[in-house]
Amino acid sequence: MRAPEASAAALSKALGVTLPNKPKTSAAKGGRTVLWLGPDEWLVIDEAGNDPLADCAKVSALHSAVGVSHRNIAISVTGTGAAATINAGCPQDLSLDAFPVGAASRTILGKTEIVLLRTAADAFRVECWRSFSDYVFTFLSEGSRDAAV
């Protein structure tokens, strides 16, 4: 979703969760998570079965909301070696001090772009394009062996 700052309040109300406005942050409420990807860009994840596009369609404030559900795949990476597994191919500092629970970032894993969300101290959600999912899953599998997970 893209929108100017002036539209954030109306979109937050429609989505039921306040849009984060700082780098590397996310906000969650009622099964819906919104990740800050840029000054005017967010990724909205709805795991409650609701339709964020329909909610955004009710907003008259300037914005662009496009469904990417069929484009993206989410991979959960959990356990004591989760950060080491991801760091096998991602340069992001995933220490809890630098990347706390709720932190979100667009970054790279190996040769592909991902969106990374820390969901717990030892758990991450890796979002990638469906066409790269085999590569990302294989990369993470190999990384987990290297990290002795």
C-alpha positions as CSV (number, residue, x, y, z in Angstrom):
1,M,0.0,0.0,0.0
2,R,1.2,3.5,-0.8
3,A,-0.1,6.7,0.6
4,P,1.1,10.2,1.6
5,E,1.4,11.1,5.3
6,A,-1.9,13.0,5.1
7,S,-3.8,9.8,4.4
8,A,-2.3,7.7,7.1
9,A,-5.0,8.5,9.8
10,A,-7.9,7.6,7.5
11,L,-6.2,4.4,6.4
12,S,-5.3,3.5,10.0
13,K,-8.9,3.8,11.0
14,A,-10.1,1.7,8.1
15,L,-7.6,-1.0,8.7
16,G,-8.1,-1.0,12.4
17,V,-4.3,-0.7,13.1
18,T,-2.2,2.4,13.2
19,L,0.2,2.6,10.3
20,P,3.8,2.6,11.6
21,N,5.7,5.8,10.6
22,K,9.3,4.9,11.5
23,P,11.8,2.7,9.7
24,K,12.1,-0.9,10.7
25,T,8.7,-0.9,12.5
26,S,5.4,-2.7,12.4
27,A,2.1,-2.6,14.1
28,A,-0.4,-5.4,14.8
29,K,-3.9,-5.7,16.0
30,G,-6.7,-8.2,15.5
31,G,-4.8,-10.6,13.2
32,R,-3.6,-7.8,11.0
33,T,0.0,-6.6,10.8
34,V,1.3,-3.6,8.9
35,L,5.0,-3.3,8.1
36,W,6.7,0.0,7.3
37,L,8.6,-0.4,4.1
38,G,9.3,3.2,3.2
39,P,8.2,6.8,3.9
40,D,4.9,6.2,2.0
41,E,4.8,2.4,1.7
42,W,3.5,-0.4,3.9
43,L,2.9,-4.2,3.6
44,V,-0.5,-5.2,5.1
45,I,-0.7,-8.8,6.2
46,D,-4.1,-10.1,7.3
47,E,-4.2,-13.6,8.9
48,A,-7.7,-13.2,10.3
49,G,-9.4,-13.8,6.9
50,N,-10.5,-10.2,6.5
51,D,-10.0,-8.2,3.3
52,P,-7.7,-5.2,3.7
53,L,-8.4,-4.1,0.1
54,A,-12.1,-3.8,0.8
55,D,-11.3,-1.8,4.0
56,C,-9.0,0.5,2.0
57,A,-11.6,0.9,-0.8
58,K,-13.8,2.8,1.7
59,V,-11.2,5.5,2.2
60,S,-11.5,8.6,0.1
61,A,-8.1,9.9,1.1
62,L,-5.3,9.5,-1.6
63,H,-3.8,6.1,-1.6
64,S,-3.0,3.0,-3.7
65,A,-3.7,-0.4,-2.3
66,V,-2.9,-3.5,-4.4
67,G,-3.3,-7.1,-3.5
68,V,0.0,-9.1,-3.5
69,S,-1.3,-12.2,-1.7
70,H,-0.9,-14.4,-4.8
71,R,2.6,-13.0,-5.5
72,N,4.1,-13.5,-2.0
73,I,4.9,-16.5,0.0
74,A,5.6,-16.4,3.8
75,I,8.2,-18.7,5.4
76,S,8.4,-19.0,9.1
77,V,11.9,-19.4,10.5
78,T,11.9,-20.3,14.2
79,G,14.1,-21.7,16.9
80,T,17.3,-20.8,18.7
81,G,19.3,-20.6,15.4
82,A,16.7,-18.6,13.5
83,A,18.7,-15.4,13.3
84,A,21.9,-17.4,12.3
85,T,19.9,-19.2,9.6
86,I,18.8,-16.0,8.0
87,N,22.2,-14.3,8.5
88,A,23.7,-17.1,6.3
89,G,22.5,-14.9,3.4
90,C,21.2,-11.6,4.9
91,P,23.5,-8.8,6.0
92,Q,21.0,-7.3,8.3
93,D,22.0,-7.1,12.0
94,L,19.5,-9.4,13.6
95,S,20.6,-9.0,17.2
96,L,17.6,-8.2,19.5
97,D,19.1,-4.8,20.2
98,A,19.3,-3.9,16.5
99,F,16.3,-5.8,15.3
100,P,13.8,-6.2,18.2
101,V,10.5,-8.1,18.1
102,G,8.2,-6.2,15.7
103,A,11.0,-5.0,13.6
104,A,10.4,-5.2,9.9
105,S,12.7,-4.5,6.9
106,R,13.0,-4.9,3.2
107,T,16.4,-6.6,2.7
108,I,18.1,-9.3,0.7
109,L,18.6,-13.0,1.3
110,G,21.2,-14.5,-1.0
111,K,20.3,-13.0,-4.4
112,T,16.7,-12.2,-3.8
113,E,14.7,-9.4,-2.1
114,I,12.7,-10.3,1.0
115,V,10.6,-8.6,3.6
116,L,11.6,-9.7,7.1
117,L,9.5,-9.4,10.2
118,R,10.7,-10.5,13.7
119,T,7.7,-12.0,15.3
120,A,9.4,-13.2,18.6
121,A,12.9,-13.3,20.0
122,D,13.6,-16.5,18.1
123,A,11.1,-16.3,15.2
124,F,10.9,-14.5,11.9
125,R,8.5,-14.2,9.0
126,V,10.3,-14.1,5.6
127,E,8.1,-12.8,2.8
128,C,9.4,-13.4,-0.8
129,W,7.9,-13.5,-4.3
130,R,6.4,-16.9,-5.1
131,S,8.7,-17.3,-8.1
132,F,11.7,-17.1,-5.7
133,S,10.3,-19.3,-3.0
134,D,12.1,-22.5,-3.9
135,Y,15.4,-20.6,-3.9
136,V,14.6,-18.9,-0.6
137,F,13.4,-22.1,1.1
138,T,16.5,-24.0,-0.1
139,F,18.8,-21.2,1.0
140,L,17.2,-21.1,4.5
141,S,17.4,-24.9,4.7
142,E,21.1,-24.9,3.9
143,G,21.6,-21.9,6.3
144,S,19.9,-23.9,9.1
145,R,22.4,-26.8,8.6
146,D,25.3,-24.3,8.6
147,A,23.9,-22.8,11.8
148,A,23.5,-26.3,13.2
149,V,19.8,-25.8,13.8
